[in-house]
Structure formats: C-alpha cells, structure tokens
Amino acid sequence: MSTAHRSRKSPQPDCELREKERPTCAGREQVVLVGLDGFEQHLCPAHAAALWLTDPTLRFSAKTRPQGITAVMWQAFGGGGRR
C-alpha cells in the first residue's frame, strides 16, 4: 500500500470552447459564466472575456474564484499599463 498523499481534487476540465485552431484559448476552465436561463459555461479566461464583453446578460457564477475573475478582467482590459 502506498502512503503517498493523493489529492482528492480532480483535474480542471478543459475549456468548453477550446479548439485546436484557437491559440488564444488558455485551455483550462477557470471561470463559470451563467446566462439568464441559468445555463453554465465553463471557460478559460480568454474565452470568458470574449463572451462577457459581447453578452451583457452573462454573469460570473459563485463557483468562479476571485483569481478567475481577475484573469478575465486582465484578458478583457489589458492591465499592462505603465505606472
């Protein structure tokens, strides 16, 4: 029997919009957006930013961690400004 500690967390699923031809996809889901109908989309920050900017009815789910929302804002608005 192994005494090594194994994480009980399952690996993060892939972004639902990931396509091999889309290099802008970060690949891993970090954000959950919810539509008015309650439908959830599990997305990478890049795809979430694109959808969030174009559909004002989408909102962040409570399942999304603050770091995921920060990553979406970074994708949407840059954040690379100089001080």
C-alpha positions as CSV (number, residue, x, y, z in Angstrom):
1,M,0.0,0.0,0.0
2,S,1.2,3.4,-0.8
3,T,1.5,6.1,1.9
4,A,1.8,8.9,-0.6
5,H,-0.8,11.7,-0.2
6,R,-3.0,11.9,-3.2
7,S,-5.1,15.0,-4.0
8,R,-8.8,14.3,-3.9
9,K,-9.4,17.2,-6.4
10,S,-10.0,16.1,-9.9
11,P,-8.0,17.9,-12.6
12,Q,-9.6,21.0,-14.0
13,P,-11.7,20.3,-17.1
14,D,-10.8,21.8,-20.4
15,C,-12.5,25.0,-21.6
16,E,-15.8,24.2,-23.4
17,L,-14.8,26.4,-26.3
18,R,-11.3,25.1,-26.8
19,E,-10.4,24.4,-30.4
20,K,-7.0,23.3,-31.7
21,E,-7.1,26.1,-34.2
22,R,-7.6,28.7,-31.5
23,P,-4.3,29.6,-29.9
24,T,-6.0,32.3,-27.7
25,C,-7.6,29.6,-25.6
26,A,-5.8,29.1,-22.3
27,G,-7.0,25.5,-22.3
28,R,-8.2,25.0,-18.7
29,E,-11.5,26.1,-17.3
30,Q,-11.1,28.7,-14.5
31,V,-14.3,30.7,-15.0
32,V,-18.0,29.8,-14.9
33,L,-20.4,32.2,-16.7
34,V,-24.1,31.9,-16.2
35,G,-26.8,33.2,-18.7
36,L,-30.3,34.4,-17.9
37,D,-31.6,30.9,-18.4
38,G,-29.3,29.6,-15.7
39,F,-27.1,27.7,-18.3
40,E,-23.5,27.5,-17.1
41,Q,-20.5,27.7,-19.4
42,H,-17.1,26.5,-18.1
43,L,-14.4,28.5,-19.8
44,C,-10.8,29.7,-19.8
45,P,-10.2,33.4,-19.0
46,A,-9.7,34.3,-22.7
47,H,-12.9,32.8,-23.9
48,A,-14.8,34.1,-20.9
49,A,-13.6,37.6,-21.5
50,A,-14.7,37.5,-25.1
51,L,-18.2,36.3,-24.2
52,W,-18.5,38.5,-21.2
53,L,-17.7,41.6,-23.3
54,T,-20.1,40.8,-26.0
55,D,-23.1,39.5,-24.0
56,P,-24.1,41.8,-21.1
57,T,-26.6,39.2,-19.8
58,L,-23.8,36.9,-18.7
59,R,-22.6,37.0,-15.0
60,F,-19.9,35.2,-13.1
61,S,-21.0,32.2,-11.1
62,A,-20.2,31.9,-7.4
63,K,-18.2,28.9,-8.5
64,T,-15.6,31.2,-10.1
65,R,-12.8,32.1,-7.7
66,P,-11.6,35.7,-7.5
67,Q,-8.4,34.8,-9.3
68,G,-10.5,33.6,-12.3
69,I,-12.4,36.9,-12.4
70,T,-9.1,38.8,-12.2
71,A,-7.8,36.7,-15.1
72,V,-10.9,37.6,-17.2
73,M,-10.5,41.3,-16.4
74,W,-6.9,41.1,-17.4
75,Q,-7.9,39.5,-20.7
76,A,-10.7,42.0,-21.3
77,F,-9.0,45.2,-20.4
78,G,-5.2,44.6,-20.7
79,G,-3.7,45.7,-17.4
80,G,-0.3,46.1,-18.9
81,G,-0.2,49.9,-18.5
82,R,2.8,51.7,-17.2
83,R,2.9,53.5,-13.9
